[in-house]
Amino acid sequence: MSTLKRDKSKSKSKVRLTDEQIESFKNEYSIDDHLISLRELEIRHNTNIKRGLTEIQAHERLLRDGPNCLEAPPGKSRWLILANFLFCGFNALLWLAVIMAFVTFAITKSQGKPAAEEQLYFATVVLIVILFTGFFSFYQEAANVAIIEGFQKLTPKSATVIRDGERRVIPSEDVVIGDLVELKAGEWIPADVRLVKCQSLKVDNSAITGESNPQSRSSELSDPLAIESPNLAFFSTCAVEGSGMGVVIKRADDTLIGAIANLATSLEKGTTPIRKEINYFIKFITVLAFGIGTIFFIVCIAYGYDFFTSFTYFIALIIANVPEGLPVTLTACMTLTSKRMASKNCLVKKLEAIETLGCTSVICSDKTGTLTQNKMKVVHLYYDNQAYYVMVDGESLERESQAFQALCQVAVLCSRATFVIGQEHLPSNERETIGDASESALLKCMEMLLGNVSTKRRDNPKVCEIPFNSTNKYQVSIHRIKGQFILLMKGAPERILDRCATILRFEETSTLTQDIKNGIMRAINNLGLKGERVLAFADLQLPSGIYNSSYAFDPEKKNFPLTGLRFVGLISMMDPPRPAVPDAVRKCKTAGIRVIMVTGDHPITAAAIAKQVGILSQQSITSYDIALRRDVSVSLVTDKEKSMCNAAVITGSDLREMTTTELQNNMLTYQEIVFARTSPQQKLKIVEAFQKLGHIVAVTGDGVNDSPALKKADIGIAMGIAGTDVSKEAADMILLDDNFSSIVTGVEEGRLIFDNLKKSIAYLLTSNVPEIVPFIAMVFINIPPVIGILAIMVIDVGKSPKIMATPSNQFHALGTDLWPAISLAYEKAEADIMTRRPRDPFYDKLVNHRLILLTYAQIGVIQTCASFASYFLCMMEHGFFWGLLVGLRHDWIDKDKIVIDSYGQEWTFEERKILTRKCYSSFFLSIVLTQVADLIICKTRRLSLFQQGMTNWVLNAGIFVELSIAALAVYCPGLRMLLEFEPITLDILVPTLPFAIIIFSFDEELRTCEQPENAQVQLSDPSPPKKAKNSIDTHRILGCGAQFIHEMGVLSTNRRTCFFD
């Protein structure tokens, strides 16, 4: 045996694909090699179906075509990924703040102003924030490795080929077009193969087509569609039974699996909704900051300040409006949620995917292994003209019936499935089996009902067998039982009934009449409507005079009767739904999320499972329901009857004939849809159609065939247990327990993180106003200092770093405690979180004009008024009335001047310093008190605080710590001197309390009054999300501030009002 040696280090990789190439991958896998005759096949590929290729031919073709493996796409540089996290998104705004700080440092340094080094300190802190969030996000993203690696794991290591008439085992990479390949049970298929010979061959196509049962293969053509044709076997599928031989027609990237791999790796995932929100916020806050800064710069010039001083103010105000702590808060919130989801069996690969799931409006779910258990189980036994349910136990069975005993005898003996040795101590339903999925289900059921199956097989040995094949559609075995031979048969009901002449029922054997056959067929149809696969069972006592102990049974010549059998019963089985799925689907519908089934399985089976889990409601009517009731083909259902349908079952063949517009019309017409017999390309088409309608689409899947849709979806969700490596790499989230109900947990967490992020941002932005306004007041009305540098540092508990500057004084406010903002990430979900419609990303923004108006114009103004009230009261108690304070700042800070108060008393500079510290204390404590009120109202977006409660102990602890630090800062002897505070009497804070109460009561009144008339989601509304539009009635906006806020808070007629929505 000779093989071509290659330097694998020089394996080629793909160049980046063009849009035309990507679109070509979306086309159906289309070949005609399965349609032509074997002679034409030999001529086309210059091969021989008996002797195979010559070694010379194989060598030449391998040199020409290269190795039989999937090529890796061009990878994205890890340095580029890191640079993206460090310099793009919100960090770009932080870099702007750093640059501004350096410019301010240069200006103040050149003018010889004091404290210029503080700008460098600020820039250093912001750089630390940038590096921390950038590297942390890069670390999280690094877990997402290349998808192609998962596909390459599917490549078999070796293959058995016939070359020059001799059998040879070669590396699968050396397989070439035209090779004659041998296929055996347990081996992986090394390329796409046209079968020329089969012996009971079955292949597992579940990873490609989603079909849960192994598919029988034959050398005969029965379907013109390549993916459905039984005379083709595909690269990376596994032969689970029998043997065969075929000619390689496609290899490497030209195979079906190669087309799927190319499609999955070429697709680009769109920007996540939360990333869009962050980008929108960056633009919003940048425009706001530059707007305020520019106006202030112009006003300063108008007031007579020089250019450099005015420009310093301009920079200071821009930086003051940039919440530098937001990236830390955002990353912390998502990381906390990610850990919480991991504890609930949801592994998040990309942090931003958490929020995406929260605003999902459509879930396209695979059936096998996601909605179902991916384990065939016996559901019904039919005998004596009655169906018995045996999914749980067999207590309802008539065990003494002769028909029951005969049915079980055939099921036990006419089977090749066995239990794995060494698991006898386990319950039968937990034991592993070797064999076909259907036969394994029968084995477990018989072990549960009868026990000791292996003993019964040993006592009744098999002497002859005809394995099941797709042509005959039956299996036969002959056994010696009590000295006589009995023939047992099971298979497709219609084939078995045609071979039966009698029936065992009601303890006697009678003629199988046409009326009895019709009754059995009705029972079969009823079981089929439930999505169950039905097998029929028959037996025949062979005459001992002919078939004695010396008789030689020959399965090839079939020298025994195969007609005139006795029908004994039916057994139906199915891959049952997971127990928690129906409730999960119901919760999704309650949350306004459409659940769509997209499967490769048969439409009748898919529709039956969809009804069982609630994807199709019990009242739904599809064209398949009408066809089954009329006992006709779906194609014979009239247009008038179709117009009566309120749900749809759309097959892959239907999709091939539909344009994208027609598909979207169906999506708009029918709220409940099941897609069956779909190919990977069609699953992708479905996802793209929903996305074009404005939906946020989540896709669940576990197979290779799901990978393109998983990659294209707004969020791809793979199965952790049954999922292939390919599907896991293409997904954004992995369900560790393979349970669809875990998605509901993810949806709730996704909605919760958006709510909590909005709360955190509202909290972060609110206290900008009481920190900026004193600075503006000191500049424009020249009042004495209102608050000091170190006081600002303590105030900004959980706030972002800031910088403020004046011509005579520069100070920064650097918060060291992110506790309050991050503690909102621990806030539990509001009671109505899963009864709201999905968030409309076009309208319900993370930060919008309403939030800015309410944080700056409402809460911020109230906090500022409260703080100034305490400041002015402190000044009044010491003899400085309002009228005297205006224009007093320059004299106040002059060490050589004596200032006279409103009563004519003289104040030295040292005395003024003590009073200044008292003013710092009063302003500082007022902000802290109003911040507490602000934090409390930020706890909820829609519900009253009395409904939400104060059970967030992380937040409660944060309030206690904040108040404790404030008290220590003002009243602890050593600490207050360090922080430039002076103790004050508590009566100075009395004016603050009404403002804090106003913040709380105003918000509560707003939430209480604004209860929607239609808060419950309308499940029947099939319309997609609408793009942003202003739904405010301007004529209702009154001069009253409360009414204004009320109007600006209204989201829509079906949504609850939120004070910062």
N, C-alpha and C positions, 0 to 999 in steps of 0.2 A: 504493500500500500504506500502510495506516495502522496504527499500533501505539499501545498505551496507554502513556503516559509515567508513570513512577512514581519516587518518591523512594526509592532503595534504602537510604538511611540510615535509613529508617523501617520497614524490613522487620521483620515481627513475629517473635517467638520464642515457643516453646511455654511454657505454664505447666507446673509440675511435675505429673507424671502420678500418678493415684491407683493403688492396688493393683489395682482392678478393670480399669482401662485397660491396665495392664501385662499382666494375665492375658489380656485380649482379644487383645493382640498375639501371644500364644503360640499362638493358634488358627491353623489352616491358612488359607492364602489361598483364600477361597471366593467365587466369582462364578458367574453363570449366563449372562452375555452371550454366551459361546461356544456355548451350547446352543440358543439361539433362532434363528429364521429371520432372513434379512436384512431382510424387511419388518418383523418385530417389532423388530429392532434400530433401524430408522429411526424407528419410532413411539416407542420408549422414549427415544431421545436427540434426537428432533425434528430429524433431519438428513436428508440425501439422499446416497445412496451413489454418485451420479454427479456432482452439482454441489456437494456439501459444504454448509457453513453459509453464511448470508449474513454480510456484514461486520457488520451491526447485531447479529445474534444473537451472534456471537463477542465483540463489544465488551461486550454486556450480561453474558454469562457470565464474562468476565474480571473485570468489576467485582464480580460476585457471588461468585466462587470465589477470586479472588486469583491471583497468579502461579503458574506451573507449576514450582515448585522445592521442595526439601525444607527444612522449617523447622528452625532450630537449637534444641536444647534449652536450658534455662536453665543457664548456666555457673556453676561454683563460683568464688567470688572468690579471686584469688591471695593476697589478704591473709589470708583464712581458712585457706588451705593453709599459708601461712607460720606463722600463729598455731598451727596444729595441730602443726607440727614444733617450734616453740619451747616450747610449754607443755603438750603432751600426751606420753603415753608415759613413757619413762624420764626425760625432762627435767622432768616434774612432780615426781619424787622429788628431782632436783637443786635445783629451786626450793625445795623444803622444806628442803634442807640450807642453802641460802643464807639463808632466813628464820631458821633456827635459829642461824646464825652471827651474824646481826644482833642477835637476842635475847641471845645470849651476850655480844656486844660491849656491848650496853646495860647488862646486869647487872654485868659486870666493871668497866665504866667508872663506873657509879654507886657501886660499892664502892671505887673508887680502886685497883683491882688493876693490877699492871704488865702490859705487853705486850698490852693490850686491842686495840691497832690490828691485831694479827695476825689477828683475826677478820675485819676489813675486807679484809685481804690475801687470806685464804682465799676470802671471798665473791667477790672480783674474779676470782680464778682460775677458780672454778666458773662464774661468768657467762661467761667467755671460752669455756669448754668448751661451755656451753649454746648460745651464739651460733654457735660454729664448727660443731657438729654440726647445729644447726637450719638454718642457711643452706646448708650443704653438702647436706643431704638435700633441701631445697627446690630447689636447683639441679638435682639429679638428677631430681626429680619433674617439673620444668618441661618436660622433654623430651616428656612425655605430653600431646600436644595433643588437642583435641576430635575425637572420632570422626566427627562429622557433616561436618567439613571434607573428609574422604576421600570421603564419599558425594556431596557437592556437586560434586566433581571429575568424577563420572560423568555429570553433566548435560550433554547436548549443547548446543552454542551456538546452533544454528539448526535449523529444520525446514521442509520443503516441504509446504504444505497446498493443498487446492483449496477456494476460497471464491468463491461466486457463479459457479461454473463455470470460474474462472481459477486458474492455478497461481501461488502466491505463496511467497516465502521469508521467513519471519518468525523472530524470536527464539524459542527453544524455550519461554521463560517465558510467551509469549503463546498457546501451544497450549491449547485448551479442550475440554471434553467435547463429543463430537459432531463434532469436526473430522475431515475426510477427509485423511489423511496419506499422502504418497508415500514409499516406502521404496526405497532403491537400495544396491547393494553399496558398502561402505566407509563408510556413514553410520550414526550412532547413532540408535536408536529413541527418540523424544522422550516417549513415554507408553505406557501399556498399551493395546494396539491389537487390535481384532477384525479379522482379515484378510478382505477381500472379494474380492481378486484377487491371484494369485501367478504369477510366472514364474520357476521354478527358484530360488525364494528359500530361502536358508539363513542362519540366525542363529547367532551364538556365544553360547550360554547358559552357558558354563563358570563364569563368575563367580557365577551364581545357582544353578545346579543341580549343578555339578561335572562335567558331562559334557565329556569331552575333545574330542569331535568336534562340528563344526557340525551343527545340527539342521535338517532340511528342514521348511519351512513350506508349508501349503496352506490353501485357503479351506474345506476340508471338515472336519467333526468326526469324530474317531476315538477320543477318550478323554473321558469325562465329567469327569475331574479337570482343573481349569484349568491347573495347572502342567505337565501332560503333553500338553495338547491342542495339535495342530499349527496350529490356526487362531487362535492368540494369539501376539503378540510383545510382549515386556516392555520397559518403560522401562530405559534404560541398556545394553541388549544391543546387539550390533552386527550389521548385515547384512553378511555376508562374500561373498555370491554372489547373483546374480539380482536381481529387483525385485518390488515388490508394492504394494498399496494397502490401507489399513484405516481403520476408524473408531475414534477415541479413546474408550475406555470408562472408563478410570481415569487420574488424573493426580496429580502432586505426592505428598503423603503417603499417598494412597489406593492408590497402585500397589504392586506386589509388592515393589519395591526400597524403597519408602517404609515398608512394613510391617516389612521387615528392619531398616531404619535406626531406626525407632521402637523396635523390640525391643532392638536392640543398645545404643542410648543410654539406654534406661530401666532396664536391668539394673544392679544394684548388686553389685559384686564383694565377696565376704566377706573377713574379716580373714585375712591370711596366717598360716600356721602359726608362722613365726618371730616375728611381731608378737604372736600369742597367747602365745608363750613369754616374750617380753619383758614383756608385761603380767602374766603369771603370776609372773615373777621379781620384778617391782616389788611386787606384793602380798606375795610370800613374804618378801622382804628387809625390807619395811616392818613386817610383823608381827614378824619376828625382831628388828629393831632396836628397835622400841617395846617389845617384850617384855623384852629385856635392859635397856633404859634404865629401864623402869618398876620392874623388880625391884631394880636398883641404886639407884634413887631411894628406894624404900621402905627398903632396907637402910641407906642413908645417914641417913635420918631416925631409924631405930632406933638407929644408932650415935651419935646426938646432934648431927649436923651441922645447921646452920640450913637453912631452906627454900631460900633463894637459892643457897647452895652446893650443896645436893643437886640443885636444878634445873639448875645448870650442869653437874654430872656427867651428869644425864639427857640433856641436849642433846648433850654431848660424845660419849657412847656411841652415840647415834643416828647422828650424823654419821660416827663412826668405822666404822660398819657399812655405810655407803653407798659403794659403789665408783664414785666420780665419774668415774673414767677409763674405765668400761665403754662409754659411748656412743662415745668416740673409738676404742676398740679394735674395737667392733662395726662402725662405719663404715669404719675402715681395713681390716678383714678382708674386708668385702663389696666394697669398692672394688678391693682387690688381686685378689680372685677375679673380679670383673667384667672387669678388664683382661686377666686370664689367659684368660677365656672368649672375649673379643673376638678374641684372637690365634688362637683355635680356631674362628672363624666363628660364634660365638654372641654376639649383641649384646643385652645386658640393659638394658631400659628402666627397670625398677624393681629396685633392689638387693635388696629382700626376696624377689623372685621366685627368686633363686638357690637359697636354701635350700628353697623350696617344691618346686622340681623334684627336690631330693634326697629328699624324703619322699613323692614321687608313687607311688601304688600302681596307677593305671590311666592309660594313655595312649590317648586316642581320636584316631586319626590319619585324616586325609583320605587318599585314594588318589592322585588325579591331581596330579602335580607334587610330592608329598611322598614317597610310597613309590615312585612311578614317575617317569620322566624327563620326562613331559609332551611327549613327541615320539613320534609314530607311526613304527614301524619295521617293515619286512617281516621276517617270521620264517621262513615256509615257502613254498616253491614246490611245487605238487603237479601232476605230469604223469606219464604212463606208469605210472599206478597206484601211484605212490610219492611220499612227501612228502620234500623236501630242505630241510635247515636252512641258512639263508643269513644269519642274524643277524650273524655275524662276517665270513665270506667265502663265496665260491661254489665252493670247490675241489672239493666233493663232487658237483657237478652234472654231469649227462650233457649237455654242451653241444652235442654233435653230433646230439642227438635232434631230429627234426622238431617234436615237440610242444613242446620247450623253445624252439625258435626262433619257433614260431607264438605261443606264450604271451607271449614277450618283445615280439613285434611288436605285439600288442594292447595290452600294458601301456605301451609307449612312445608309440604313436600315439593311442590312445583316451584322451587325458588333456589337461587344460587347464593343469596346473601347469608353471611354468617357474622356472629359476634366476634369481636377481638378477644383473644384469649387473655385471661388474667383480670377481667372486670366483672366476674360473676357476683361479687359482693354489692355491685351497684344496682339501682333500680333499672328496669329494662329500658325506660325512655332516656336514661343518661348514659347507657353503654354505647361505645363506638362500634360501627359495623364495617364490613367489607362487602361492597357490592353496590348495585344500582339503588338510587334514592327511593324509588317506588318499592322495590323488593325489601329494602331496609325498613321502610315504614310497615310493610306487612309483617316482617319478622318481629319487630318490636311489639306490634299489636297482638300477634299470636302468643308471644312470650307473656304478655300481660294477661291475656284471656285464659290461656291453657297452661303455660309454664312448661319447662323441660322440652323445648323445641328440638334441641340437639339429640335428646334421647329418642324422640319420635322418629327423627330422621335415621338414626342408627338402627332402630328396630324395623324400619321399612325402607330398605336400601333401594337406591336408584340403579336401574339397569340400562336405561337408555334415555337420551335427551335430545330434543331439537331446540336450540337456543332461539330466543326472540330475535326477529329481524324485521326491518321496515317493510319488506315485501309481504311476508305472511301476516305480520302483526299478531302473532301468537307464540306461546312457548309451550312445549310438550315435554313431559317426563313420564317414564314408565317405572313402576315400583312393584317389588314383591311384598305383598301384604297378606299375612297368614297363609302362605303357600300358594297364593294366586297372584296373577299380574293384573294391575289396574292402571289405566292410562289417565293421566291428569292433564288438563289444559287450562291456561289462562291467557287473556289478551284483550284486544279491542272488542267491545261488546257486539258490534255488528258482525264481526268475523266469527265470534264464538257462537252467536245465535244461529248463524247460517249453517253451522256444523252440528247443531243439536237437533235431535228428533223428539226427545222426551224431556220432562222436567220433574224434579223432586220437590214436592211441596205438600204441606199438610200430611206428612208421614206416609206419602205414597208417590209412586212414580207414574206419571200420566203423559199423554201425548201433548207435545208442545204445539198448540194450535196458533193460528194467526192472531186471534183475539188476545191470547196470553202474551204473544210476542209484542203486540201493540201496547199492552199494559206495562210490560217490562221496559219498552222504549220510552214510555211516558215517565216512568220512574228514573230512567237514565237522564232524560232531558231535565227533569226537576233537580236532580243532583248536579247536572252541568250548569244550571242557572245559578247555583250557589258557588260556582267556581271550583267544583270538585272534579278530579280526574277519576273516571270510572273504569274498572276492570271487571270482566265477566269470567266466571269459573265453571268448568264442566268436568265430568269424569266419565269413564267407560270401563265396565268390568269385562276384561278380555276372556274369551272362552278358553277354559283350561285344556280342552281337548286339542286345540291347535297351538295355543301359546303355553307350552309346558316348560319345565326347567331346562330342557335342552334346546329351546328355540333361540336362534341368534337374531336379536333385534338389530336392524341396520338403519341409523338415522339418515343416511344419504339416500338409500333406496326407499325408505319409509314403508317398510314391509309390515305395516300394521294399520288398522283403520284410523282415519282422522275425521270421519263423519259418523252420523248416527249417535252422537254423544248425548249425555244427560246433563241438562243445565241445572246447576245447584245454587247459584246466587251471584250477587254483585258485591264488590267492595269499592268504596269511593275514598279518595284521599286528596289532600290538598296541603299546600304550604300555608298554614294558618296565620292570621294576623297576630301581631304581638298584642298581648292583653291591654297594654296602656295606650295603644294607638288611637282607638275611637275617642277616648276622652281628650287626648292631645289635639286631634283634629277639631273636636268641638270647641276647645279653647282657642285654637287658631281662628276659627270662624267668628267666635265671639270678639276676638281682637281685630276683626276686619281683614284677616289675611285669607286669601284664596289658596286652597291646597289643590294642586293639580297632579294627577298621577301620570308619569311618563315612563313606560315600560316596554321591554321587547317581547313581553309575553302575549298570549292569545287575547283578543279583545273581550271574549265572553268571560274568561277567567279574570281579566283585569277589571271588568265592570263589576263582577261579583264581589271581588275583594274590596273594590272602591265603595260598594254599598255597605259592606260589613263594617268598614272603618269610618264611614260617614263622609267620605269625599263626594260620593253621590248620595243624596238624601233618599230616604225610603219612598218619598213621593215623586222622585225624579223619573222621567220617562225618556228613554233613548230609542234610536232607531233599532238597536239590537233587541231591546225589550219587545218592541212591536213585531219584529221578525220572528223572535222565538215564540211569541204567543200565536202568531199565524202559522208557525212552522214552515217559513219560507226563507229564502236567502235575503240578506240585507239589501241587495241590489233591487229586489222586487218591492221594497217599501216605497209607497207613493210619496210624491211631494206634499200632498195634503196631510198624510200621516206624519211626515217629517216636521211639518209646521206645528204639530201638536206637541213636539218634544220640547222639554225644558232643560235638557242636559244633552251632552254629546259624547260619543265614543268615536274618536278619529283614529284611523289606522295609518300605518306607514304608507300604504298604497294611496290612501286619500291625500296624504300630505304631498306625495310626489306630483299630484295633479293640481294642487293648490298654489296660487301665487301668494306672496307675503301679505298682500292686501286682503285676500280672501281668508287667510288664516287669522289675521287680526280682526276681521269682521266676525268670525266664529268666536273669538275670544271675548268680543264685546257683547255678542248675542247670548252666549251661554255662560252662566256663572260657574257651573259645574262641568268640568271636562276631564275625560280620560283619554290619553294618547297611548295606543297599543301598537305592537310590532314596529317600533321605531328604531331606526338606525342611529349611530352616533351623530351623523351629520344632521339628521332630522331633529334630534334632541337640541342640538345647537341652534337650529332654525327656530325652534319653539322659544328658546330663551331670548334670542335676539328680537323676536316678534313682540314678546311681552315688554322688553326693555324699550322698544320704539314707541310703545303705548304709554310710556312714562312710569312703568312699574319698577320697583326695586325687587330684583329676583334672587331668591335663594334656590340652590339646586342641591339635592341629596343624591348620593350614588355610592356604589362600592366596586363597580367593574371598570375595566379598561374602556368599555364603550361609553362610560359616563364622563371620562376625563375632559373632552372638549367642552361639554356643557358646564362642568365644574369650574374650568378655567375661565370661561366667558362670563359666568354668573357674577352678580354683584358680590355674592358670598357663596363659595362652594363648601359643601359639608360632606365629608367622607366618613365611611364606617371604619371604626378602629379595629374590630375583630375580623369581620368578613371582607373588609375592603382590601383591594390590591394596593401594592406600593404606588402604582401609577396614580390611582384615584386619590390617595393620601397626599401625594406631592402636588397634585393639581388643586387641592382644596385649601381653603383658608381656615377651616375648623374641622376637628375630628371628633366624632362621637365615640367615646371609649367603650360604651356599652351597646353600640349599634342600635340604639333605641330612638325611634322618631320622637317620642315624648320628651327626650332631652332637648329637642329643638325649642319646645315651648319655654323651657328654662332659659335658653339662650335669648329668645325674643324678649322675655321679661327683663333679663339683665341688660340687653341692648337698649331697651327703652329707658331703663333705670339709669344707665350711664349717661344718656343724653340729658335726662332730667337733672341729674346731679351735676353734670358739667355746666349746664346752664345756671344752676344755683351757685356754683363756685365762681363762675365768671361774674354773675350779678354781685356777689359779695366782694370780689376783687375790684370791680370797677367803682362801686358805690363810694368808697372812702377817698377816691381821687379828689372829689370836690372840696371837702373840708381841709384837705392838705394843700390844694392849689389856691383856693380863694384867699386865705391869709396872706399868702405871698403876693397875690395881685393887689390886695388891700394895702399892704405895706408900701407897694410901689406907687399906686395911683392916688390914695388919699393920705398916705404918709402917717398912718397910725403907728404907735409904738409896737415893738415885736409882740407877736401873738403866741407863737409856739417855737420851741427851740429844736436844734438838730437832734439831740439825743431823745427828746420827747417823741419826735416823728419816728425814730427808730423803734421805740417801744410800741407806739400806736400801730405800726404796720405788722402786727401779728398776723401771719398768713398772707401778708401783702407782698407785692413785688418790690424790688429795689427801685428807688426813685432818686432823682437829682433835682435840686432846686438851686437857683443862684440869683443873687442880686448884686448890683455894683459894689456894695459894701460888705456883702456877706454871702458865702456859698455854703450850702449844706445839702447833705443827701439823707435820704430816709431808707435805711436798709433793714428790712425785716428779717429776723432769723428764725421765725416760727411760722411754718406753713400749716399749722394744726387746724385752724378753723376752716380754711378752704378745702383741705384734704379730708377733713372729718365729714364733709358733706357727701363724700364718696361712700361713706358707711351708712348713709340714710337709706332706710328701707323703702321699698316700692309703695307708692300711694295705692289706695284701695281700688282705684279705677284704672290702673295702668294697663290691664289686659282687657278692658272693655272699650278703650278708645280706638279710633281708626289709626292705622299706621301713619307715622309722621310724614307729611308731604314735604319732601326736601326742597321743593320749589317755593314753599311758602313759610313753613315753620323753621326758621333759621335759628342757629345757635346764638347768634348775636344779630339783632336787627335794630331798626330805628326805635321800636317800642321799648326794647330793653335799655337802649342808650338814654332815651327820654326819661324813663322811670328811674334809672340809676343816677343819672346826672341831674335831671330836672326835678325829681321828686325826693327820693331818699337822700341823695347827696345834699340837696338844698336844705332839707329838714335837719340833717346832721350839722350842716354849717350854721344854720340859724341857732340850733341848740348850743353849739360850742361858743358862738359869738355872744349869745345871751349870758352865758356864765362868765365869759371874758369881760364883758362890759359891766356886769354886776360886781365882779371883783374890783375893777377899776373904780366904780362908783363908791363902793364901801371904803375905798382909800382916798376919796376926794376928787377923782378925775371923771367928770361927766363927759358925755359923748361929744358935745360941741368943742371941748378943749382938746380932745385926742386927735382930731383931724389936723394934719400938718405938723404934728408934734414929734415925729420919729427922729428927725435929724438932731433936734435939741436933746431928745431922750437918750440917744446913744453917744452924745458928746460928753466925754469925761470931765471937761472943764466948765460945763454950764450947770447953773442951778435952775430947776424947773419949779414953777409955782402952780399948785393945783387949783381947783375951782373955789376952795375956801381961802385962798391966799397963803397957804402953807408952802414952805420951801422944801424941796427934795434934792438931796445930794445924789451924785451918781451911784454911790454904794447903796443908798436907800432905794433908789430906783431899781437897782439890780435885784434886790430882795422882792420888790413888788412884781418885777418882770417874771421872776421864778414862780410867784403865786399865780400869775396869769397863765404861765405855761401849765401849771398843775390844773387850773380850772378848765382850760381848753382841752388839755389831754384827757382828763377824766370824763368830760362831756362826750368826746369822740368815742371813748371806750364804751360808755353806757349806751350810746346810740348804735354803736357797732354790734353790741349784744342783741339789741332789738332787731337790727338788720339781719344778723345771723339767724335769729329765730324765724323771721318771716321767709328767709331763703330756704327753710327746710322743706317747704312744699311748693309745688307749682300751681296746683289746682285745688287741692283739698284744704279745708280749714285745719288749723293747727290742732284744734280739739278732736278732729278726726284722725289726724296723723299721729298725735301724741309726741311725747318727749322721751322716746325709748332709745334714741341714738346716744349711747353712753359715751362714745368717743367725742361727740359734739358737746355733750353735757360737761364732760371733763374739761374740754377746751374752754368753755365759758368760765368754769370755776378757776382754771389756771390763769386765764386772761385777767379776770377781776383781781385775783390774788397778786399777780405781777404788778398790776396798776396800783394797788394799795401799797405794796412794798416799795414801789418806785417813788411814791409821794411821801410816805410816812416813815420809812426805815431810815434812821439818822445817817448812816454812812452812805447808803445807796442813793438817797435823794440829793446829797451834795454832788455826787459823781454825775448824776443825770440832770443836774441844774433844776431841781424841783424844790418847792417850799410847801410845807403843810398848809392846808386851807381848812376852813370850817365847812361842814357838809351843807350848810344853808346856801352856799354859793352854787351848789349843783341842783338846787330846787328847780330853777328854770329849765333844766335839761329834762327832767322827768316827764313833763307834759309832751315834749317833742318825741321822747321814746315811746310814750303811750300812743301818740298820734300815729307813729310808724306802724305799730302793731295793730291798733284798732282799725285804722283806715284799710289796711290790707285785709283784715278779717271781714270787714263789712263788704269789701269788694268781692271776696270769694263767696260769702254767704248769699249776697243778693243775686249774683250772676250764676244761677243754676240753669243749665240748658234744658230746653224742652225735649230735645231728642238726644239725650246723652248716650243711649244704647246704640250700638253699631247696627246699621241696616244691612243685614246679611244678603238681601236680595239685590242690592244695588250693584250692577256689574260694571259701573263706570270706572275708568282708571283715575289715578290722581290728576288733579288739575294743576296747571302751571300757575305761578304766582299771579295774584291779582288783588287789587285793593277792594276789600268788601266793606269798607267803613262808610256809613251814611254821614256825609259831612254836615247835613243840615241838623243832625242830632248832636253835633259837638257844641256844647254850650260853654259859656265863660267859666262856669264852675270847674275848678281843678279836678274834683272827683269825677264829674261827668266826662271830662276830657280823658282822664286815665281810663275810665270805664270803656269809652269808645275805642281807644287805642289798644286795649287789651283783648278785644273781641277777635277771635280767630275765625270762626265760622259758625253757622247756625247749629252745627252738630258737634261743637267742641266746647269744652269748659273754658271759661275765662281764666287767664293766668296773669298775675301782676307783672311778670317780666316775659311774657310770650311776645 
